[in-house]
């Protein structure tokens, strides 16, 4: 597999020629006790997020003519400066990094049919993401329903939670708690009770609340946007009101350091 650039829809927009590869991936899991310096000079202890990292792509490729080399370089240039890029590396064909191009240099090596390229990408966060999202669908038909949601990555992630009221429901409060994460929770109290077909969406990464496709942040009543810790998470959906058969869906993308 080659190094590939994809867009935010995960469609391939460019495949680097053979001989071009990611340079010594700098992404490794750290121990909680390892201290490290931030760019501003501060030092912290624990495995927290770092603002940005640089990843580099390097290689040498050749074509049958100067015209073909120039065409390849033009295509490469256009691709690397695309917005919302995902970089897939040879070593990790199922994972990607979120990147932007920082610099792109090329040199002809003696013959104008052979070019060496050096590209530095800014990785907008230090994580490696799995290409597919995880979807966990739970049924909520009790006033207090216990659920287990597993985050397969080795760092926390922030799910999109969709709660759909089912037949027979007349709900005045929805509260979801992650007991694995020290009991952190969010509570939603709609202006009018949720009944069959009403859809509540809480995007814990973007910090948004929607009801039936419209913004309803004003009725996010208490708590905070929750996260899923690495591994199994025990959650409880607590319903106030008449409980029918409801559905609670967690959508998230595993990620690693």
N, C-alpha and C positions, 0 to 999 in steps of 0.2 A: 504494500500500500504506500502511496505517496503522501506528501504533505498537501493538505487540501484546505482551501478557504471556502466557507459557506456563509450564507446570509442569515438573518435572524429567523427566517422560516426554515432553516436547515437545508436549503437547496444549494448544491455545489455551484460556485461561480468561477472557481479556478483550481486547477491541479498543477502543482509545480512539476517541472521536468525531473526525470530520474537523475540522481546525483545531488539533489537539493534536499536538505533535511534540517530538522530542529537541532539546535546546538545545545547539548548537555542540559536537559531540562532542570531548572533550578527549584522545582517544586517537590519538597519532601515533607513528610509529617514530622513535626517537632514535639519534643517532650515538654510537658507543662512547666518543668523547672528550668527550661533553657531561657536565659534572658537575651534580648536582642534590642538593637537601637532602631528607633524610628528615624525618618529622614530629618525631622526637626531636632534631633539630638537627644530626645528623651529615651529612657531605658525602662522597659516594663518586664515583668515576669508573668508567664502563662501564654497560652496559645490563642492569641487574639488576632483580629484581622489587621493586615498591613495594607496601606493604601494602594500602591501600585507595584508592579514588578516589570522587568524587561525580559522578553524572550526573543531569541534571535534565530533567524533562518539563514543558512549559508550553503553554498554549493557552486559547482561548475557544470555547465551544460554546453553542448555544441549542436549546431545545425548544419545542413548541407550548404547554406549560403548566408551571406551577410543579411540579405533581405529577410530570411526566415528567422534569424537571431533577433533582428530589430522588431519583427512582428511579435515574437514571443515576449520580448522586453516590454513592448507597449501593452500587451494583454496583461502582463504581470503587474505593471504600474497601475493600470486602471483597477485591477482587482484589489491590490493591497490598500488602496485609498478609498475603498468602499466603506460606508458606515455600518456599524453593528456587525462586525466580522466575528466569525467563529473559526478558530484555528484547530484543525485536527492533525495530529502528528502520527508519524509512522508507528511509533511505539504504543500509541493509545488510540486505536481506530474507533473505539466506542466512546471516547471522551473528547471534550473540547475545552478551549480557553477563550474567554472573551477578550478580544484584542483591538487595538487601533495602531496604524502604522506610525512609527516615530521617524524613521529614516530609511531610505532605500538607495543603495549605491551599487553600481556595477562597473566592472573593468573588463576590457577585452584582453585576452591573454595571447599576445603575439599575433595569432591569426584572428581576424575579425569574425570568424565563424565559431569562436569559443568565448564564452563570457563567464565571469565569476560574479556572483551576487552576494551582497550582505544586507539583510533587512532586519531592523530592530522594531519589534512591536511592543507597545505598552499593553500589559495585561491589566485590565481595569479593576480586577481584584485578584487575590492570590490563589483562587480556587480553580480546581479542575472539575468540570461538570459532566455528568452522564448525559449522553445525547437524547435519551428518551425520558419523559416525565413518568413519575410513579403516580398511579391513581388508586386510592384506597376508598372503597364504598362501604359505608356502614348503615345499618337499619336502626332507626331510633323509634321505638314504639312503647317506651316506658318513660315515666316521669324522670327517672335517673338511669341513663343507659351507659354502661361501661364499654369502652372500645380500646383496642390496641392497634397502634399505627407504627410501623417500623421504618425508620430512616436508615437506609443502607449505606450512607456515606459516613465519613469519620469526623464530620463537623456538623454543627446545627444547620437547619434550613427552615425557611419560613413558608408555610403552605398557603395555598388558596383554598378556603373552606367554603363549600356551597351546601347550604341547608335548604332542602325543599320540603315544604309542608304537604302532608298527604291527606287522603280522604279522612274525614272525621276530626281533623285537627282544628283547634281554636286556641292559638298560643299567644300569650301576652309577654312572655320572657323566654329568651334562649340564652343559656349560659354554657360555655364549653371551657373545661378546666384540664390542664395538663398536670396531673398529679406527679408525674416523673420530674417535672421542672418546677419543683418547690410550690406546686399548687397555683401556678400562674393561670389566669383566666381572662376571658372577655365576656361581657354581658350585653345583650341587645334587647331593647324594649321598643317595639314598633309603635308608631302613632295609632295604628289600628291593628287588631289582632291578626296574626298570620293564619290563613285558612288554606284549604286545598289548592295547590298550584302556585302558591306564593314562593318566590325564590330569594333567599338571602345569601349574598356573597361577601365574604370577608377576605380580602387580600392582605395577608399578614406581612408580605414583603413590601408592597407598595403603600400599605397603610390606608386602604380604602374600604368603605362599606357601601354596598349597593343592595337595593330591594327592587326586584323585578326590572333590573337594568338601569335604575336611576339612583343617583347618589343619595345615601341616607345616613351619612356620618353623624348627623345630629342625634340619632337614636342609639348610637354606640354608648351605652349608659355607664359602664364601669369596667375596670380592669385594663388590659393592654392587649396588643396584638401578640399572639402566642407563637412559639417556635417549637420545632421538633428536635430533640436532642439526638445524637448519634445512637442508633440501636432502637430497642423497643420503647415506645412511649405509651403510658396508660392514661387515657383521657376519659372524661365523664361529660356527657351531654345531659344537662338538667333542663327540664321543660316546665314552665308554669302555665297552667291552663289545661284544656282538654287535649289529650295526646292521641292522635291517630297513628298511622304508619308513615313515618317520615324518613327521609334519606339525608345522610350527611356524608359528603364526599371531600376527601383531602387530596389535593394535587400538588406535587412538589418535585423538585429535581435533586437527586443525590449529588453531593459534591465532596471533594476531598482536598486536604492540604498535602 
